Amino acid sequence: MFKPLFTAALLLAAPAFADPPVIRNVNAQESGGLWSFDVTITHGDTGWDDYADGWRILDADGKEIGMRDLAHPHVNEQPFTRSLSGVEIPAGLTEVGIQVRDSVGGWSPNITRVPLR
């Protein structure tokens, strides 16, 4: 008899999750055997409690080959672009994935595929 009310109370008490961050653009450039990545992100940053806090570069098997931590919220700077340079890409890799993370939801399930030219 109390089970439906208890379940409803739990649902009302659950935190609301914001939309995951979205990758809007990626620019990848190679120079001297190392790669640089400029990643543009949008997210509904609200402050230190919920903000896009990093992005990573993945190989075809999902192995991380580069990581860019984002040290603070970008509440008034949307979209924003952050870079990572000096990335060593394994020989023969023709595409990487970029995945973004936020402080509440963790890693986004969406991976943006980027061809390497």
LUMLUMMAR-395468 format. One record per residue: residue in three letters; residue number from 1; x, y, z of N, C-alpha, C, O, CB in turn; chain. Coordinates in pm, whole numbers, m for minus. Glycine has a CB too. Layout:
REM LUMLUMMAR-395468
ATOM  residuo  num  n.X  n.Y  n.Z  ca.X  ca.Y  ca.Z  c.X  c.Y  c.Z  o.X  o.Y  o.Z  cb.X  cb.Y  cb.Z  cadena
ATOM  Ala  NUM  X  Y  Z  X  Y  Z  X  Y  Z  X  Y  Z  X  Y  Z  A $
...
REM end
This chain:
REM LUMLUMMAR-395468
ATOM  residuo  num  n.X  n.Y  n.Z  ca.X  ca.Y  ca.Z  c.X  c.Y  c.Z  o.X  o.Y  o.Z  cb.X  cb.Y  cb.Z  cadena
ATOM  Met  1  81  m119  0  0  0  0  86  127  0  51  224  m66  m93  m1  120  A $
ATOM  Phe  2  197  126  73  283  244  78  388  246  m33  454  347  m55  351  251  213  A $
ATOM  Lys  3  402  135  m100  506  123  m202  495  230  m312  597  293  m341  499  m14  m264  A $
ATOM  Pro  4  379  256  m375  372  359  m479  407  498  m426  473  575  m496  233  361  m539  A $
ATOM  Leu  5  364  531  m306  397  662  m250  546  673  m223  605  778  m247  319  686  m121  A $
ATOM  Phe  6  606  566  m173  749  566  m145  829  582  m274  925  658  m278  789  437  m72  A $
ATOM  Thr  7  788  510  m379  855  519  m508  843  661  m565  941  715  m616  796  417  m607  A $
ATOM  Ala  8  727  718  m555  707  856  m604  793  953  m526  850  1045  m585  559  897  m593  A $
ATOM  Ala  9  806  935  m397  889  1023  m316  1036  1011  m357  1107  1111  m360  872  991  m167  A $
ATOM  Leu  10  1081  891  m387  1219  872  m432  1244  941  m565  1348  1004  m584  1251  724  m443  A $
ATOM  Leu  11  1149  931  m657  1164  995  m786  1170  1146  m773  1248  1211  m842  1051  955  m879  A $
ATOM  Leu  12  1089  1202  m687  1089  1347  m666  1218  1393  m600  1261  1507  m622  970  1388  m581  A $
ATOM  Ala  13  1280  1308  m520  1403  1346  m450  1527  1326  m535  1634  1374  m498  1416  1268  m323  A $
ATOM  Ala  14  1517  1256  m648  1632  1230  m733  1681  1359  m797  1600  1445  m832  1598  1126  m841  A $
ATOM  Pro  15  1815  1374  m812  1867  1495  m874  1832  1500  m1023  1822  1397  m1089  2019  1502  m856  A $
ATOM  Ala  16  1813  1621  m1071  1786  1639  m1214  1919  1649  m1286  2006  1728  m1247  1698  1766  m1239  A $
ATOM  Phe  17  1936  1571  m1391  2061  1574  m1466  2045  1667  m1586  1946  1661  m1659  2102  1433  m1511  A $
ATOM  Ala  18  2146  1752  m1605  2146  1842  m1719  2179  1763  m1845  2227  1649  m1837  2247  1958  m1698  A $
ATOM  Asp  19  2154  1824  m1959  2192  1762  m2084  2343  1743  m2087  2417  1823  m2030  2145  1846  m2205  A $
ATOM  Pro  20  2390  1637  m2153  2535  1616  m2162  2599  1725  m2248  2531  1786  m2331  2567  1476  m2220  A $
ATOM  Pro  21  2727  1748  m2230  2797  1843  m2316  2795  1794  m2460  2785  1675  m2487  2942  1863  m2269  A $
ATOM  Val  22  2805  1888  m2552  2800  1857  m2695  2926  1912  m2761  2963  2027  m2739  2671  1916  m2761  A $
ATOM  Ile  23  2990  1829  m2843  3104  1874  m2922  3050  1939  m3048  2979  1876  m3126  3201  1755  m2957  A $
ATOM  Arg  24  3084  2065  m3069  3035  2142  m3184  3133  2140  m3301  3091  2146  m3417  3008  2285  m3143  A $
ATOM  Asn  25  3263  2131  m3271  3362  2134  m3377  3494  2077  m3324  3526  2090  m3206  3383  2278  m3431  A $
ATOM  Val  26  3568  2012  m3414  3702  1963  m3382  3794  1997  m3497  3762  1970  m3613  3702  1810  m3354  A $
ATOM  Asn  27  3907  2057  m3466  4010  2083  m3565  4134  2005  m3522  4185  2025  m3412  4040  2237  m3578  A $
ATOM  Ala  28  4182  1916  m3608  4300  1835  m3580  4408  1867  m3682  4383  1868  m3803  4267  1684  m3581  A $
ATOM  Gln  29  4530  1894  m3633  4641  1926  m3722  4766  1851  m3677  4793  1839  m3557  4668  2078  m3725  A $
ATOM  Glu  30  4841  1801  m3775  4965  1731  m3748  5083  1820  m3783  5081  1890  m3884  4973  1598  m3827  A $
ATOM  Ser  31  5184  1816  m3698  5306  1891  m3723  5422  1818  m3657  5423  1797  m3535  5295  2038  m3670  A $
ATOM  Gly  32  5519  1780  m3737  5637  1714  m3683  5609  1580  m3616  5680  1541  m3523  5704  1804  m3586  A $
ATOM  Gly  33  5506  1511  m3661  5474  1381  m3605  5383  1384  m3484  5342  1279  m3435  5597  1311  m3569  A $
ATOM  Leu  34  5350  1503  m3434  5258  1517  m3321  5133  1592  m3365  5137  1670  m3461  5326  1591  m3202  A $
ATOM  Trp  35  5024  1568  m3296  4896  1627  m3333  4849  1728  m3229  4878  1716  m3110  4791  1519  m3350  A $
ATOM  Ser  36  4776  1828  m3277  4708  1926  m3193  4559  1919  m3223  4519  1904  m3339  4763  2070  m3216  A $
ATOM  Phe  37  4478  1929  m3119  4333  1923  m3132  4271  2046  m3067  4303  2078  m2952  4276  1794  m3070  A $
ATOM  Asp  38  4183  2114  m3140  4102  2224  m3087  3959  2172  m3085  3903  2138  m3189  4116  2357  m3174  A $
ATOM  Val  39  3900  2167  m2966  3765  2111  m2950  3671  2220  m2898  3697  2281  m2794  3766  1988  m2854  A $
ATOM  Thr  40  3563  2242  m2970  3462  2341  m2930  3344  2267  m2869  3290  2173  m2929  3417  2429  m3051  A $
ATOM  Ile  41  3303  2310  m2749  3201  2242  m2669  3093  2341  m2627  3121  2459  m2603  3264  2176  m2544  A $
ATOM  Thr  42  2970  2292  m2618  2863  2365  m2551  2809  2277  m2440  2802  2154  m2453  2750  2408  m2652  A $
ATOM  His  43  2771  2341  m2331  2712  2270  m2217  2642  2373  m2130  2685  2488  m2123  2821  2190  m2135  A $
ATOM  Gly  44  2537  2334  m2065  2463  2423  m1976  2533  2437  m1842  2472  2411  m1738  2321  2373  m1956  A $
ATOM  Asp  45  2660  2479  m1843  2733  2497  m1718  2654  2589  m1624  2608  2695  m1664  2873  2556  m1745  A $
ATOM  Thr  46  2640  2546  m1499  2570  2628  m1400  2664  2681  m1293  2623  2760  m1208  2458  2547  m1334  A $
ATOM  Gly  47  2788  2641  m1297  2887  2677  m1196  2961  2551  m1155  2963  2451  m1227  2819  2746  m1073  A $
ATOM  Trp  48  3023  2557  m1038  3107  2446  m992  3029  2317  m969  3088  2209  m967  3178  2484  m865  A $
ATOM  Asp  49  2897  2325  m952  2818  2205  m928  2791  2125  m1055  2764  2005  m1047  2687  2242  m865  A $
ATOM  Asp  50  2797  2187  m1171  2769  2118  m1296  2835  2192  m1412  2789  2299  m1453  2616  2105  m1320  A $
ATOM  Tyr  51  2943  2134  m1463  3012  2197  m1575  3086  2092  m1657  3119  1984  m1607  3110  2305  m1526  A $
ATOM  Ala  52  3112  2124  m1784  3193  2038  m1870  3335  2042  m1815  3396  2149  m1810  3187  2083  m2023  A $
ATOM  Asp  53  3387  1926  m1773  3515  1927  m1703  3627  1850  m1773  3734  1831  m1714  3497  1873  m1567  A $
ATOM  Gly  54  3604  1806  m1897  3714  1742  m1968  3671  1682  m2100  3552  1662  m2126  3775  1636  m1882  A $
ATOM  Trp  55  3770  1653  m2184  3746  1577  m2306  3868  1491  m2334  3979  1521  m2288  3716  1672  m2426  A $
ATOM  Arg  56  3846  1383  m2409  3956  1291  m2437  3952  1244  m2582  3850  1251  m2651  3951  1172  m2342  A $
ATOM  Ile  57  4069  1196  m2625  4086  1142  m2759  4098  990  m2744  4174  940  m2661  4213  1204  m2831  A $
ATOM  Leu  58  4021  918  m2826  4017  772  m2820  4061  712  m2953  4035  767  m3059  3876  724  m2783  A $
ATOM  Asp  59  4128  596  m2944  4159  524  m3067  4038  440  m3109  3932  449  m3046  4286  433  m3048  A $
ATOM  Ala  60  4052  362  m3214  3940  284  m3267  3886  181  m3169  3771  140  m3179  3982  215  m3394  A $
ATOM  Asp  61  3969  139  m3073  3928  40  m2973  3875  105  m2845  3841  35  m2749  4044  m51  m2939  A $
ATOM  Gly  62  3868  238  m2842  3820  308  m2724  3927  336  m2620  3897  380  m2509  3712  229  m2661  A $
ATOM  Lys  63  4054  311  m2656  4165  338  m2564  4198  488  m2566  4209  549  m2673  4291  254  m2602  A $
ATOM  Glu  64  4213  545  m2448  4245  688  m2438  4389  713  m2482  4482  648  m2434  4224  739  m2294  A $
ATOM  Ile  65  4406  808  m2576  4540  844  m2621  4573  990  m2593  4684  1036  m2622  4554  816  m2769  A $
ATOM  Gly  66  4479  1063  m2536  4501  1202  m2496  4385  1249  m2412  4272  1206  m2432  4519  1293  m2619  A $
ATOM  Met  67  4415  1339  m2316  4310  1388  m2225  4333  1536  m2197  4446  1579  m2174  4309  1307  m2093  A $
ATOM  Arg  68  4225  1613  m2200  4229  1756  m2167  4131  1781  m2054  4010  1775  m2073  4195  1846  m2292  A $
ATOM  Asp  69  4185  1809  m1935  4101  1849  m1822  4059  1993  m1840  4137  2076  m1888  4175  1829  m1686  A $
ATOM  Leu  70  3937  2023  m1801  3887  2161  m1802  3873  2204  m1657  3793  2147  m1583  3749  2174  m1880  A $
ATOM  Ala  71  3950  2302  m1617  3972  2334  m1476  3862  2417  m1410  3862  2433  m1288  4099  2405  m1463  A $
ATOM  His  72  3770  2471  m1489  3668  2557  m1428  3544  2563  m1517  3551  2528  m1635  3724  2699  m1405  A $
ATOM  Pro  73  3431  2608  m1461  3308  2623  m1540  3321  2735  m1644  3402  2827  m1628  3188  2652  m1448  A $
ATOM  His  74  3242  2726  m1748  3238  2827  m1854  3095  2878  m1868  3037  2873  m1977  3290  2769  m1990  A $
ATOM  Val  75  3039  2926  m1758  2899  2969  m1752  2871  3079  m1855  2770  3072  m1926  2864  3019  m1612  A $
ATOM  Asn  76  2958  3178  m1865  2935  3293  m1953  3017  3287  m2081  3033  3388  m2149  2966  3421  m1879  A $
ATOM  Glu  77  3068  3170  m2113  3150  3153  m2234  3103  3026  m2306  3162  2919  m2290  3304  3143  m2198  A $
ATOM  Gln  78  2999  3040  m2385  2940  2926  m2457  2918  2965  m2602  2864  3073  m2627  2808  2881  m2392  A $
ATOM  Pro  79  2956  2884  m2697  3043  2768  m2680  3184  2813  m2648  3217  2931  m2660  3041  2680  m2806  A $
ATOM  Phe  80  3268  2719  m2608  3408  2750  m2580  3498  2646  m2644  3457  2531  m2664  3433  2758  m2427  A $
ATOM  Thr  81  3620  2686  m2676  3717  2599  m2741  3840  2586  m2653  3892  2684  m2602  3755  2653  m2881  A $
ATOM  Arg  82  3886  2461  m2637  4010  2435  m2563  4094  2340  m2646  4042  2257  m2722  3981  2376  m2420  A $
ATOM  Ser  83  4224  2352  m2631  4318  2279  m2716  4403  2181  m2636  4420  2193  m2515  4408  2375  m2789  A $
ATOM  Leu  84  4454  2084  m2708  4551  1988  m2655  4652  1964  m2766  4616  1929  m2878  4483  1853  m2608  A $
ATOM  Ser  85  4780  1982  m2734  4885  1962  m2834  4984  1857  m2786  4981  1814  m2671  4958  2094  m2866  A $
ATOM  Gly  86  5070  1815  m2878  5171  1716  m2846  5117  1575  m2835  5175  1492  m2765  5238  1752  m2719  A $
ATOM  Val  87  5006  1548  m2903  4942  1416  m2895  5009  1322  m2997  5016  1354  m3116  4788  1426  m2922  A $
ATOM  Glu  88  5056  1209  m2949  5116  1108  m3035  5008  1011  m3080  4945  944  m2999  5232  1033  m2962  A $
ATOM  Ile  89  4987  1006  m3210  4886  917  m3268  4957  790  m3317  5054  799  m3392  4808  988  m3386  A $
ATOM  Pro  90  4908  674  m3277  4970  549  m3322  4972  538  m3475  4879  582  m3542  4897  429  m3263  A $
ATOM  Ala  91  5078  480  m3528  5093  463  m3673  4975  385  m3729  4927  288  m3670  5226  390  m3706  A $
ATOM  Gly  92  4928  429  m3844  4820  362  m3913  4681  405  m3872  4583  365  m3935  4832  218  m3893  A $
ATOM  Leu  93  4669  485  m3767  4538  530  m3723  4490  642  m3814  4560  743  m3830  4542  578  m3575  A $
ATOM  Thr  94  4374  627  m3874  4323  726  m3969  4204  804  m3914  4155  896  m3979  4284  659  m4098  A $
ATOM  Glu  95  4158  767  m3796  4043  834  m3734  4055  820  m3583  4102  718  m3532  3908  773  m3786  A $
ATOM  Val  96  4012  924  m3511  4004  918  m3365  3863  956  m3322  3786  1011  m3401  4109  1011  m3298  A $
ATOM  Gly  97  3831  926  m3199  3706  969  m3140  3732  1073  m3033  3833  1065  m2963  3629  849  m3081  A $
ATOM  Ile  98  3643  1170  m3021  3652  1271  m2915  3528  1254  m2828  3415  1250  m2878  3662  1417  m2974  A $
ATOM  Gln  99  3550  1244  m2699  3441  1224  m2603  3454  1330  m2494  3564  1356  m2446  3443  1080  m2543  A $
ATOM  Val  100  3342  1390  m2455  3343  1497  m2357  3276  1450  m2228  3192  1360  m2229  3271  1623  m2413  A $
ATOM  Arg  101  3315  1513  m2117  3267  1473  m1984  3216  1596  m1909  3266  1707  m1928  3379  1401  m1904  A $
ATOM  Asp  102  3116  1574  m1823  3076  1681  m1732  3079  1629  m1589  3079  1509  m1564  2934  1736  m1768  A $
ATOM  Ser  103  3082  1723  m1495  3104  1690  m1355  2988  1616  m1290  3005  1557  m1183  3131  1815  m1277  A $
ATOM  Val  104  2871  1616  m1352  2754  1547  m1295  2729  1414  m1365  2717  1311  m1299  2629  1636  m1305  A $
ATOM  Gly  105  2723  1415  m1496  2686  1296  m1572  2801  1206  m1613  2779  1094  m1659  2614  1336  m1693  A $
ATOM  Gly  106  2925  1254  m1596  3040  1175  m1639  3057  1182  m1790  3018  1280  m1854  3025  1030  m1594  A $
ATOM  Trp  107  3117  1077  m1847  3144  1074  m1991  3015  1066  m2071  2928  984  m2042  3235  956  m2025  A $
ATOM  Ser  108  3004  1150  m2170  2889  1146  m2261  2892  1016  m2339  3000  968  m2374  2890  1269  m2357  A $
ATOM  Pro  109  2777  957  m2368  2776  837  m2450  2809  866  m2596  2840  774  m2673  2641  769  m2441  A $
ATOM  Asn  110  2803  993  m2635  2829  1031  m2774  2979  1050  m2798  3048  1114  m2719  2754  1161  m2809  A $
ATOM  Ile  111  3027  993  m2906  3167  1007  m2946  3169  1066  m3085  3106  1014  m3177  3244  870  m2942  A $
ATOM  Thr  112  3241  1176  m3100  3254  1243  m3229  3374  1185  m3303  3486  1191  m3253  3268  1397  m3212  A $
ATOM  Arg  113  3351  1130  m3421  3457  1071  m3502  3527  1180  m3584  3462  1263  m3647  3401  961  m3596  A $
ATOM  Val  114  3660  1178  m3580  3739  1280  m3650  3838  1211  m3741  3927  1140  m3693  3812  1375  m3548  A $
ATOM  Pro  115  3826  1229  m3874  3926  1172  m3965  4058  1247  m3952  4061  1369  m3935  3876  1178  m4111  A $
ATOM  Leu  116  4167  1174  m3960  4301  1235  m3956  4355  1240  m4097  4365  1138  m4165  4398  1155  m3861  A $
ATOM  Arg  117  4389  1360  m4142  4437  1377  m4279  4585  1406  m4278  4645  1423  m4384  4362  1489  m4352  A $
REM end
